[in-house]
Amino acid sequence: MTHVPRETARPPPGGSESAQKHYWREMRAHRTGIIGSAGNTEVKAEFERLGQGPIEVPQEHDLGLDLIVQVRDERGFDAGLLFGVQVKSGSASEGTAYFAAPQRDSDGSTSGWWYRAEHSRHFDSWIRHDIPVILVLRDLDARTSYWVEIDPASVRNTGKGHKIFVPAAQSISRSALPRLFEVATSKRRGQSWEGSAWSRKSLRIAPADRLRHALLAPRLIAPHRNAGFGSPVDPAEAVALLIQHRISDLHHFAETHVTVPTLNDASSHKDWHWRFVAAFSMLISEDSPEALVQLISDAPHEAARVAATVTASYGLLSADRHTDAVELLNSEISRDQAEPADHAWLLVHRAWARSELGDPTGAAEDAALARITVLLAPTDPTISALASAAAESIFRAAPLGSKRLEEFITSSDTAASWWRSQNLAGAYEGTVNQDFTDWAQQGTVRLFNAHPAYSRLATAIHIAAASAHVGTWRAYMSLKGRQLLLDATRQLDFDSPNESIRHGLKLLQQSGDTSSLVEAVRRLRRLGPLSPLTEHVRSMPTMPGHTRSYTALWELWRTTGDLLSEPEATAAASHCLGVLTGETPVPEDVAKHSLVPYFAARALRGLLEAASLDIHAQARNFILEHGPWEGSSIENPLTSIVGALSDESLTDPQDRSRWLERALTWTANSPDEVALAMLGRLTDDTRAVTALTELAETGNASALAALGRVAELSGETVNRVVSHLSSGVRSLVAQLDSGTWPMLSRDVGYNLAVLSINHPMSGDWQVLADLLAHPRATGDHVHGACAVLARGIVSIPQHARDLLVPSVQRLRERVDSDVAPYAPPGFTPVGSPVSWLAAALGLLPPEEFDSRLVRLLSGGHNERAEAVAQLHGRQEGQGAAVLSVLLADGHHTVRSAAAWEIAFRASDDVPDEFALATIPVAVAHDSVIVPLAMAQALQGRRAVHPAVKAATERLRKHSSARVRSVAGSIDL
């Protein structure tokens, strides 16, 4: 009906007065209609200001919806999504119309309003609608619109009708767009991917999206392995084959079809897409992203340009060129031409790069925007993969207390993640099959040295990288790195094991799997080969390049710093000192961890042996200026730094004076281990010795250890120290009696044995015998004492031997029993040091020696190490051949024990001829632990025989500064 202003309208001619009144009443606009129309108009305008596309529903077609909103993202791209709007208008301040039923909080403020309806038909219609529907309460006075999604969970049955709550905190604004976008996607129907492994005909993949699918979901693009080669592949299919590492299949397609170029020919093909295939193959095979970078500007359309940018970006990220990746992504994102899905693809990769550069805020912003962007993109596996990557970035960037684990796990449960898991399962199956073949010793001839798991793992790695699933990428990189190391050290890779080891170490470092990296380094130091480890460590920068590399590099320096050259170690140590003093800033993500000084100090300790004397002086000054770290619940690395400082750094009288005064002051305040270690470096000073002695007399084990030269202690001091140590051993025995196994921070049995050996007449031999005889004592409780007593057997008086023999005999019976000696979890069973002491006491009859030796050699690594201990002190030639065999044992403790014994025998006054023949082989061992054991065996001894001298010269040129340092004390 058309409303005519009253001042211009004319009543009908004639007619009664009542008829004229009725006419004016009909011509008057209804207030409800005016309010409703105004509300609709204002809500529509709000959506328009937010960049959305609202369409007003004509009144003649009004069946419960006032507006239908076409969703657009923040860049104006249409999302192909709709949601309906039902508008109800009034005044909240006056409590009129639909604001008449407010809900109040305890403080009287309004938390929202209830919208009621007598019948459910409107709610039923809105819920059944094919598009989502929201209810909007428009406050005409405040010009604010409050909304709520109409879904079954929100509608309540009151018994007299139905109602829904509209929260006051939920208004139509720019900040509400992400939630409105979620509502818009709530009824979107997903595509089924069941049966897609073979047929691609039912898949609705737009031509511009094929490259993205090839990289993120290659199984949807690559022809099935059993589909044959009858039809040629297009560039997108070729990319999918490459990422699946089906290189031979791609070669076969090229040989079968003239339209499919070889990879060499593809690099100069007139079709940009084939050139992309060639450039991508360079990234797959040679880790080179340069060709991809050059292709970006020539891309024929935006989707191709984005694919080239993303693949080049993750190539740069994999090469630790994070700044280059950010610059590349910034350039493309600033063009603002990519479709929503591709724009989100760029954003998640920039979030990855920013997180590596220590910018968690920027990474979280990119990830949040990407998540909103993909929310509006058409549903397909690549979209869910990108949404999952965005959720992962948000989760990782969030503070610890605000991480939303449920949301992260839910978003990670995608088709793309399932397909990635298939590759992992295939890799595991290949590994088991290969290992079983090796175990069965089938003698199968291998046509290829590569492990069957490699291609599957490589596929999973590249898919994870392409989708910016950083956590998954790191996990798969670590898996492949560990597999490479396993195969190389088991000699399964016959072509270039050292190159495989270097590659495996690089993958572990890139993945951020620091614990596996440290374990791999330890294994290579112990068993070799050392040369690829040395090459890897020396190729590392002396400054961390990104956030993830800090801890890994510090731990590498801690465990392998002695393998660096002096300039490299000096530069690395300068960085660590800068971190400790605060002069070298670290990224926010690194600095927020309280253990940064701890890791930096441990790294400094590992570098000192190879670093310059100037670094030692700087480390000394750092300790003097910053003092002991108090209140630490973990081992204080400053103690080991004190012990590693060169003697030259403590020769200057002024430096010695400062060092002594600080140590005495700190010891007087609190006998910290660092301060005691400092005093231990000045045992030629009377005041330092006096302070340590006084503390040792009170039972302070750290002070006793710092004194070092216990043989020079006075009788009075020895008696007091022995008294304290005996009390400690008796306390240990009492706890064992009660059925508990105490964890030892200090080995009181070892300390008591040291004092007793050096001062036999003051030693408490009965207490030691009681400890050794205790049936519940573990290796942790007795091994130290047994080793000391065995080495010092000539110093033990007869009355003490008489006490020890029955105890050691019972202890030996525990070792020799058919049942393995029991030790609670976390404790070491009794083993070789016991037999060593038994042999020293003459408890092993000669006729039992050979049979016992055979038994030990056929046992585990503890038994084989015990076999070496049994051979110590035997006559010339006895067991020498066994030692040479054990030098190649699979466990480092056995190898090092054999190397020590060989070097010891070769340096005797009457050297063992077999040991002399073996020592050149031992000293050439490509590890640290075997040459180090030899240097320790020769330390303090005179190298007389030419073979021993030659070995010493080689040890002094070893790649490890630690080995060179010990070898320097060998007397030539």
QUIBELMO-V619720 format. One record per residue. N is the residue number from 1. D_LAST is the distance of its C-alpha to the last C-alpha in Angstrom with 2 decimals. Layout:
n = (N;N)
d_last = (D_LAST;D_LAST)
//
This chain:
n = (1;2;3;4;5;6;7;8;9;10;11;12;13;14;15;16;17;18;19;20;21;22;23;24;25;26;27;28;29;30;31;32;33;34;35;36;37;38;39;40;41;42;43;44;45;46;47;48;49;50;51;52;53;54;55;56;57;58;59;60;61;62;63;64;65;66;67;68;69;70;71;72;73;74;75;76;77;78;79;80;81;82;83;84;85;86;87;88;89;90;91;92;93;94;95;96;97;98;99;100;101;102;103;104;105;106;107;108;109;110;111;112;113;114;115;116;117;118;119;120;121;122;123;124;125;126;127;128;129;130;131;132;133;134;135;136;137;138;139;140;141;142;143;144;145;146;147;148;149;150;151;152;153;154;155;156;157;158;159;160;161;162;163;164;165;166;167;168;169;170;171;172;173;174;175;176;177;178;179;180;181;182;183;184;185;186;187;188;189;190;191;192;193;194;195;196;197;198;199;200;201;202;203;204;205;206;207;208;209;210;211;212;213;214;215;216;217;218;219;220;221;222;223;224;225;226;227;228;229;230;231;232;233;234;235;236;237;238;239;240;241;242;243;244;245;246;247;248;249;250;251;252;253;254;255;256;257;258;259;260;261;262;263;264;265;266;267;268;269;270;271;272;273;274;275;276;277;278;279;280;281;282;283;284;285;286;287;288;289;290;291;292;293;294;295;296;297;298;299;300;301;302;303;304;305;306;307;308;309;310;311;312;313;314;315;316;317;318;319;320;321;322;323;324;325;326;327;328;329;330;331;332;333;334;335;336;337;338;339;340;341;342;343;344;345;346;347;348;349;350;351;352;353;354;355;356;357;358;359;360;361;362;363;364;365;366;367;368;369;370;371;372;373;374;375;376;377;378;379;380;381;382;383;384;385;386;387;388;389;390;391;392;393;394;395;396;397;398;399;400;401;402;403;404;405;406;407;408;409;410;411;412;413;414;415;416;417;418;419;420;421;422;423;424;425;426;427;428;429;430;431;432;433;434;435;436;437;438;439;440;441;442;443;444;445;446;447;448;449;450;451;452;453;454;455;456;457;458;459;460;461;462;463;464;465;466;467;468;469;470;471;472;473;474;475;476;477;478;479;480;481;482;483;484;485;486;487;488;489;490;491;492;493;494;495;496;497;498;499;500;501;502;503;504;505;506;507;508;509;510;511;512;513;514;515;516;517;518;519;520;521;522;523;524;525;526;527;528;529;530;531;532;533;534;535;536;537;538;539;540;541;542;543;544;545;546;547;548;549;550;551;552;553;554;555;556;557;558;559;560;561;562;563;564;565;566;567;568;569;570;571;572;573;574;575;576;577;578;579;580;581;582;583;584;585;586;587;588;589;590;591;592;593;594;595;596;597;598;599;600;601;602;603;604;605;606;607;608;609;610;611;612;613;614;615;616;617;618;619;620;621;622;623;624;625;626;627;628;629;630;631;632;633;634;635;636;637;638;639;640;641;642;643;644;645;646;647;648;649;650;651;652;653;654;655;656;657;658;659;660;661;662;663;664;665;666;667;668;669;670;671;672;673;674;675;676;677;678;679;680;681;682;683;684;685;686;687;688;689;690;691;692;693;694;695;696;697;698;699;700;701;702;703;704;705;706;707;708;709;710;711;712;713;714;715;716;717;718;719;720;721;722;723;724;725;726;727;728;729;730;731;732;733;734;735;736;737;738;739;740;741;742;743;744;745;746;747;748;749;750;751;752;753;754;755;756;757;758;759;760;761;762;763;764;765;766;767;768;769;770;771;772;773;774;775;776;777;778;779;780;781;782;783;784;785;786;787;788;789;790;791;792;793;794;795;796;797;798;799;800;801;802;803;804;805;806;807;808;809;810;811;812;813;814;815;816;817;818;819;820;821;822;823;824;825;826;827;828;829;830;831;832;833;834;835;836;837;838;839;840;841;842;843;844;845;846;847;848;849;850;851;852;853;854;855;856;857;858;859;860;861;862;863;864;865;866;867;868;869;870;871;872;873;874;875;876;877;878;879;880;881;882;883;884;885;886;887;888;889;890;891;892;893;894;895;896;897;898;899;900;901;902;903;904;905;906;907;908;909;910;911;912;913;914;915;916;917;918;919;920;921;922;923;924;925;926;927;928;929;930;931;932;933;934;935;936;937;938;939;940;941;942;943;944;945;946;947;948;949;950;951;952;953;954;955;956;957;958;959;960;961;962;963;964;965;966;967;968;969;970;971;972)
d_last = (117.35;117.59;117.86;120.22;120.13;123.12;124.46;124.80;126.01;129.71;131.31;133.39;136.99;139.39;138.43;138.62;136.61;134.54;133.78;132.56;130.30;128.85;128.15;126.18;124.24;123.22;122.29;119.90;116.11;114.62;112.07;109.78;109.73;108.98;106.08;104.68;104.95;103.29;100.42;99.88;99.90;97.45;95.00;95.21;94.46;91.42;89.93;90.73;88.93;85.86;85.91;87.36;90.43;93.15;96.41;99.47;101.38;105.10;107.25;109.33;106.16;104.79;103.92;101.49;99.17;99.74;96.75;94.38;91.10;89.17;85.48;83.42;79.82;78.89;78.68;82.23;81.43;83.96;82.38;85.22;85.73;88.82;89.73;93.14;94.26;97.13;98.09;99.97;100.87;102.02;101.11;98.52;99.74;103.30;102.31;104.62;104.63;101.27;99.66;102.14;99.76;96.64;94.02;92.87;89.58;89.52;89.52;92.61;90.96;91.88;89.23;91.40;94.70;96.17;98.03;100.64;102.80;105.63;104.85;101.64;102.83;101.17;97.86;98.23;98.90;95.92;93.50;94.85;94.61;92.31;90.66;89.25;91.64;91.10;93.70;93.92;95.73;96.64;97.33;99.76;99.79;96.00;95.47;92.72;92.35;90.82;89.92;88.87;88.15;90.91;89.31;90.31;87.81;89.35;93.03;94.52;97.73;99.74;102.51;104.94;103.02;99.53;97.33;94.01;92.00;91.21;88.39;88.81;85.09;85.43;87.14;87.30;84.77;81.81;79.45;81.48;81.03;77.95;79.85;82.98;80.97;79.77;83.40;84.36;81.89;82.79;85.35;83.60;83.47;80.17;79.80;79.03;75.96;76.65;77.08;75.39;72.59;74.82;77.79;77.52;81.26;82.01;79.31;80.62;77.75;78.90;77.67;75.88;73.98;72.66;69.34;68.64;69.50;67.35;64.29;65.00;67.00;66.34;68.01;71.33;70.94;68.89;70.95;70.35;67.92;70.82;73.38;72.60;72.52;76.25;76.51;74.39;72.23;72.65;69.83;69.74;69.42;66.65;64.73;65.24;63.92;60.81;60.08;60.54;58.05;60.75;59.66;60.84;64.26;64.58;63.74;66.43;68.99;68.22;68.72;71.95;73.65;74.01;74.43;70.89;68.39;64.86;62.13;61.55;65.27;65.66;63.57;66.37;69.32;72.43;72.51;70.24;69.73;68.15;65.90;64.88;64.03;61.72;60.07;59.64;58.01;55.40;54.66;54.47;52.29;50.15;50.36;52.06;55.01;55.77;58.60;60.27;60.15;61.91;64.61;65.79;68.10;69.83;70.62;74.28;74.99;73.55;72.36;70.35;68.94;67.81;66.19;64.19;63.22;62.12;60.05;58.39;57.80;56.03;53.97;52.89;52.28;50.15;48.04;47.70;50.02;52.17;53.63;54.78;56.41;58.29;59.57;60.78;62.54;64.03;65.59;67.25;68.36;69.92;72.14;73.78;75.26;73.69;75.79;75.09;72.81;70.77;70.69;69.26;66.69;65.51;65.50;63.33;60.72;60.78;60.46;57.28;55.86;56.89;55.28;51.96;52.29;52.91;56.70;58.08;61.46;61.98;60.81;63.28;66.10;65.54;65.37;68.56;70.44;69.27;70.45;73.88;74.05;73.30;75.70;78.52;77.28;78.82;77.31;74.83;71.37;69.62;71.45;70.47;66.85;66.88;68.63;65.94;63.18;65.02;65.34;61.61;60.82;63.28;61.82;58.24;59.30;61.49;60.38;59.21;62.46;64.74;63.32;66.14;64.47;67.70;68.66;65.23;65.19;68.82;68.31;65.29;67.45;68.58;69.34;66.42;64.00;65.45;64.95;61.35;60.86;62.21;59.33;56.88;58.70;58.51;54.77;54.38;56.61;54.59;51.35;52.84;54.26;50.98;48.98;51.64;51.50;47.73;48.13;50.90;48.80;51.88;50.08;52.00;51.19;50.55;52.24;50.44;46.97;48.08;48.73;52.47;52.01;50.70;54.08;55.79;53.18;53.27;57.06;56.89;54.33;56.53;59.73;58.19;56.89;60.26;62.09;59.56;58.91;55.58;54.76;55.57;53.69;50.53;50.96;51.42;48.52;46.31;47.74;47.07;43.52;42.75;44.47;42.43;39.15;40.41;41.48;38.41;35.98;38.39;38.38;42.10;41.76;40.72;41.12;38.69;37.05;34.63;37.66;39.49;36.68;36.70;40.49;40.48;38.21;40.46;43.56;42.23;41.40;44.82;46.60;45.29;44.20;41.24;40.79;40.56;38.24;35.80;36.04;35.44;32.35;30.94;31.70;30.01;26.84;26.86;28.07;27.91;28.64;26.70;27.50;31.22;30.48;28.13;30.86;33.50;31.81;31.06;34.68;36.05;37.67;36.15;39.61;41.73;44.71;47.22;47.99;46.69;43.28;42.29;41.34;39.82;37.60;36.58;35.68;33.71;31.70;31.18;29.85;28.14;27.50;23.74;24.54;26.26;25.12;24.88;28.46;29.86;28.35;29.50;33.01;33.26;32.10;34.69;37.32;36.44;36.58;39.89;41.28;40.29;41.89;44.88;44.31;43.81;46.94;46.90;49.92;52.60;51.92;48.30;49.00;51.59;49.00;47.78;44.32;43.36;41.27;39.59;38.58;37.54;35.35;33.65;33.04;31.56;29.11;27.98;27.49;25.62;22.06;22.84;25.31;25.18;24.81;28.56;29.23;27.33;29.59;32.62;31.78;31.44;34.82;36.39;35.61;36.96;40.10;40.95;39.83;39.56;41.68;44.34;46.34;43.97;44.64;41.38;37.73;36.96;34.24;33.82;32.03;29.21;29.22;28.76;25.70;24.19;24.76;21.82;21.21;22.24;25.63;26.35;25.46;28.83;31.19;34.14;32.35;31.06;34.60;36.21;33.77;34.45;38.21;38.54;36.58;38.70;41.88;41.19;40.18;43.40;45.49;43.85;40.51;39.30;35.93;34.87;35.73;33.96;30.77;31.16;31.43;28.36;26.32;27.59;27.04;26.33;29.98;32.67;35.26;33.04;32.07;35.75;36.99;34.61;35.41;39.12;38.91;36.77;39.47;42.00;40.14;38.46;35.61;34.14;33.94;32.26;29.63;29.15;28.66;25.63;25.02;28.03;27.03;27.99;31.44;34.45;36.61;39.48;37.50;36.05;39.60;40.91;38.20;38.56;42.30;42.06;39.62;41.86;44.82;43.04;42.29;45.87;47.16;45.15;46.59;50.06;49.77;48.70;51.72;53.95;52.84;50.75;47.11;45.70;43.09;40.20;38.94;36.67;35.61;37.17;36.38;32.64;32.85;34.95;32.54;29.61;31.80;33.08;29.72;28.54;32.03;33.52;36.70;37.52;36.76;39.71;39.15;42.70;42.46;39.27;41.09;44.09;42.05;40.36;43.76;45.62;47.05;46.93;43.30;41.32;37.66;37.44;38.65;36.66;33.46;31.45;32.65;32.11;28.45;27.77;29.80;28.16;24.61;25.96;28.38;27.54;28.71;32.07;34.86;37.45;40.26;38.20;37.38;41.09;41.77;39.13;39.86;43.33;42.22;39.23;41.54;44.02;41.36;40.07;43.66;43.91;40.90;42.22;45.80;47.40;48.10;45.15;44.22;46.22;44.85;47.02;46.43;43.38;41.69;39.04;40.22;38.47;35.89;32.54;31.25;34.44;33.77;30.20;31.73;34.52;32.19;30.29;33.73;34.78;37.43;36.61;38.19;36.36;39.44;39.23;35.62;36.27;39.38;37.79;34.77;37.22;39.14;36.17;34.98;38.50;38.65;37.63;34.19;34.14;34.92;32.32;29.62;31.08;30.70;26.92;27.12;29.26;26.67;24.00;23.75;25.82;25.36;23.27;24.80;27.23;27.55;24.66;27.16;28.43;25.06;24.82;28.36;27.75;24.95;27.98;30.10;32.43;31.32;28.17;27.82;27.78;25.28;22.78;23.33;22.84;19.62;18.24;19.44;18.11;14.48;15.04;16.61;14.07;11.31;13.94;14.07;16.66;15.67;18.69;19.59;21.39;18.51;16.32;19.30;19.71;16.30;16.90;20.22;19.04;16.45;19.32;21.66;23.62;23.56;21.78;22.08;20.43;17.15;17.32;17.90;14.89;12.64;14.59;14.20;10.39;10.67;10.03;8.63;5.87;5.17;7.14;9.79;10.10;11.82;9.23;6.73;10.03;10.94;8.15;9.19;12.65;12.46;11.58;14.76;16.87;20.41;20.16;19.02;18.69;16.11;14.19;14.52;13.23;10.23;9.45;9.01;6.25;3.77;0.00)
//
